[in-house]
């Protein structure tokens, strides 16, 4: 018979669970604020890059593009890697101190570099490289005789008074532009404006903010 004394079982107390270190509420709040500040800074930077290299805002001043655009309307311009094309509405900076012109204008592209433009003042037509330009955007105002009033701002270069035809070839890297309000527009038909250097184009009008209109 085994007379060895029975020892009591050794009590094993469970190890205390490790307690997480208390958070520093002040430091946590500072980190959150820093994150928001960083996001705000990057957002501002992205907007600045976007409006510097991709899009711009401008305001219509005058009636030369009626009824497509009205005085005081705001436009959104696109200008990154943009190449002007016929029928585009463009905004450009015109600087001609010799004739007192130094402003930003908005017009429609009728022809680009290398194309030949003919304006027949008697038949009230425009042709580009021998093809009739639709001219569907143009309007006439306050003229009882359309054939007399259709084009009044006759440029002096290459105008044949005997035939009533204005003819010119647009230089390379330049544009021939006109306002949609044909009889109330100072544009490429006028010597004060003439051809527009493509480098002066600020962008293409892609959106009218109010009333909302998207230009293709």
C-alpha angles and dihedrals in degrees: 000000000000109000097178110132117252109238118213115256112263110251112234114201116207116253112256113255113252110255118224115247111260113259120242103237093194093054093045092053091049090052092051092049090049090052091052091046091050092050090049092050092050091047092052090047092051092049092049091050091047095050093042100049107015116027140015139186125229139168127231112241116191140003102275094109098045130166093020092050128019129211112274098020119136122233134198113219129203117206113155111119088342122165115191117240135187113285094020117134105229136184117215140172115242118198117180109144091174091069097031096254120136112141146101116268136189119212142148121261110240098172140359134216115315096016123120118230126198124185114192106202093189098050093033094231138132123208128188117198089345095307122113111250110228093227087191093150098055124105135190125219135195097350121125093189109051095190092057098041102037096095116013104156096077113182115223097227115095096350117147109205091191094060098026090232125136110201130179141152114228112235118239116276090018136104136220108216137181136182118245089233089070099187094046103045132102102209145128091318087069123074091224090066105019117149121003119225108230089226088066093058111110094192150297120286105241101161139028108208097206124050084021112242131158116212115211 
